[in-house]
Amino acid sequence: MNVAIVKYNAGNIYSVVNALRRMGIEPDLTDSPERLMAADRVIFPGQGEAHGAMQYLKERRLDEVIRNLRQPVFGICVGQQLLCRHSEEGDTDCIGVFDVDVRKFVAKRHEDKIPAMGWNRLTDLSSPLMNGISEGDYVYFVHSFYVPLCDATIATTDFIQPYSACLHKDNFYTAQFHPEKSGKVGARIIQNFLDIERL
């Protein structure tokens, strides 16, 4: 299977490369539109700041390429947020696959520490991405911005308020958490994505 990873100015990409290598897959880390479009699966990971990431993608027209991909696409962390309509981080217009805006966490209590960092539970699971995952399974998060609950939500997490841990629309799937850092649960989610049939 040809799995491409979108190469752009975001951190944490190599942890996804290493996770796939542990699964016996040598991914193609690329910013080539032709190679992204030709791949069987595309993973759009990232850690960092939305405005600078979108600027980089737009300069290379990768935002258009990603929006028009027809094979299964998996956005991870900032990748999930950039697939939404708009982000409060830097007042950034994003790729717009998901018709929802990314919000900044606002602490409501003294003990609310931002960024949300550490292990948290998944609930309200649906979609093939969640096959074999149980209600309450833990995965690893690091983020200061979140996607509110919406029609595309396929898994929920609660930090300050419930929000979208995963999204799904057409051939696009996402995770706000880092499956590549989430042990057996995360590895199963990555495998589920790889097993999803092309529409």
C-alpha positions in Angstrom: 0.0 0.0 0.0 1.3 3.4 -1.0 0.8 5.8 2.0 1.7 9.4 1.6 2.3 11.8 4.4 1.9 15.5 3.6 5.2 17.3 4.1 4.9 20.9 5.3 6.2 23.2 8.0 4.6 21.4 10.9 6.2 19.5 13.8 5.6 15.9 14.8 5.5 14.5 11.3 8.3 12.0 11.9 6.5 10.3 14.8 3.9 9.4 12.3 6.5 8.1 9.9 8.0 6.0 12.7 4.6 4.6 13.7 3.9 3.5 10.1 7.4 1.9 9.9 6.5 -0.1 13.0 3.5 -1.4 11.1 5.7 -2.5 8.2 4.8 0.5 5.9 7.5 2.8 4.5 5.5 6.0 3.9 6.2 8.6 1.2 6.8 11.9 3.0 6.1 14.4 0.2 4.8 17.8 -0.8 4.4 16.8 -4.4 0.8 17.2 -5.6 1.3 14.3 -8.1 2.5 11.9 -5.5 -0.2 12.9 -3.0 -2.9 12.4 -5.6 -1.5 9.0 -6.6 -1.2 7.6 -3.1 -3.6 4.9 -1.8 -3.9 6.7 1.5 -2.9 10.2 2.6 -2.0 11.2 6.2 -2.1 14.9 7.1 -0.4 15.2 10.5 1.1 18.1 12.3 1.8 20.0 15.5 2.3 23.8 15.5 0.5 27.0 14.6 -2.4 27.2 12.2 -1.7 30.5 10.4 1.9 29.8 9.4 0.9 26.2 8.3 -1.9 27.5 6.1 0.3 30.1 4.6 2.8 27.5 3.6 0.1 25.2 2.2 -1.5 28.0 0.2 1.8 29.2 -1.3 2.3 25.7 -2.7 -1.4 25.2 -3.5 -1.4 22.2 -1.3 -4.6 23.4 0.3 -6.4 22.8 -3.0 -4.7 19.5 -3.5 -5.7 18.2 -0.1 -9.3 19.5 -0.5 -9.7 17.6 -3.7 -8.2 14.3 -2.7 -10.5 11.3 -3.3 -8.7 8.5 -1.5 -9.0 8.1 2.3 -7.3 11.1 4.1 -6.4 11.1 7.8 -5.9 14.5 9.5 -4.1 14.4 12.9 -3.9 17.1 15.5 -3.3 20.4 13.6 -4.2 18.4 10.5 -7.7 18.0 11.9 -8.0 21.7 12.6 -6.7 22.8 9.2 -9.3 20.7 7.5 -12.0 22.8 9.2 -13.4 26.1 7.9 -11.6 28.6 10.1 -9.4 28.7 13.2 -9.3 31.3 16.0 -5.6 30.7 16.0 -4.3 33.7 14.0 -7.8 34.3 12.6 -7.0 31.8 9.9 -9.1 30.6 7.0 -8.5 26.9 6.6 -9.1 24.2 4.0 -12.8 23.9 4.7 -13.6 20.2 4.3 -15.5 20.3 7.6 -18.0 23.2 8.0 -17.0 24.1 11.5 -14.7 26.6 13.2 -11.8 25.8 15.5 -12.0 27.5 18.9 -9.4 28.3 21.6 -9.8 26.7 25.0 -10.8 29.2 27.7 -10.2 28.1 31.3 -13.3 28.1 33.5 -11.7 26.9 36.7 -8.3 27.3 38.3 -7.4 23.7 37.6 -8.1 24.0 33.9 -4.5 24.0 32.5 -4.1 24.9 28.8 -2.8 23.3 26.6 -4.7 20.1 27.1 -1.9 17.7 27.6 -2.0 14.1 28.4 -4.2 11.1 28.3 -8.0 11.5 27.9 -11.0 9.2 27.2 -12.9 8.7 23.9 -16.7 8.4 24.1 -19.7 8.4 21.7 -17.8 6.4 19.1 -19.0 5.8 15.6 -17.6 5.2 12.0 -15.2 2.4 10.8 -12.3 4.5 12.2 -13.4 3.4 15.7 -13.7 -0.4 15.0 -12.3 -2.3 17.9 -12.1 0.8 20.1 -14.1 0.7 23.4 -16.0 3.5 25.0 -13.6 5.1 27.5 -10.4 4.0 25.9 -7.5 6.5 26.5 -5.5 8.4 23.9 -2.8 11.1 24.1 -3.6 14.8 23.4 -1.5 18.0 23.2 -3.5 21.1 22.0 -4.8 24.5 22.9 -7.5 24.7 20.2 -10.4 22.4 19.7 -13.2 21.5 17.2 -16.7 21.9 18.7 -19.1 19.0 18.5 -20.8 19.0 15.1 -22.5 16.8 12.6 -19.2 15.3 11.6 -18.1 14.2 15.1 -17.4 10.5 15.4 -15.7 10.5 18.8 -16.0 12.9 21.8 -13.5 13.9 24.5 -14.2 16.1 27.5 -11.8 18.8 28.6 -13.4 22.0 30.0 -16.4 21.0 27.7 -17.1 18.1 25.4 -15.5 18.6 21.9 -14.7 16.6 18.8 -11.9 14.1 19.2 -12.5 12.7 15.7 -14.4 13.8 12.6 -15.5 12.0 9.4 -17.0 13.4 6.2 -16.8 11.5 2.9 -13.2 10.3 2.5 -11.8 12.5 5.2 -11.2 11.2 8.7 -9.4 13.0 11.6 -8.2 12.7 15.1 -7.4 15.7 17.5 -5.2 13.3 19.5 -1.9 11.7 18.5 -2.7 8.0 17.5 1.0 7.5 16.9 1.7 8.2 20.6 -1.4 6.4 21.9 -0.2 2.8 22.3 -2.3 -0.1 21.2 -5.4 2.0 20.9 -3.7 4.5 18.6 -2.1 1.7 16.5 -5.6 0.2 16.0 -7.0 3.5 14.8 -4.2 3.9 12.3 -4.8 0.3 11.1 -8.5 1.0 10.8 -7.8 4.0 8.6 -5.5 2.0 6.4 -8.2 -0.7 6.1 -11.0 1.8 5.1 -12.0 1.1 1.5 -11.8 3.9 -1.1 -15.2 5.4 -2.0 
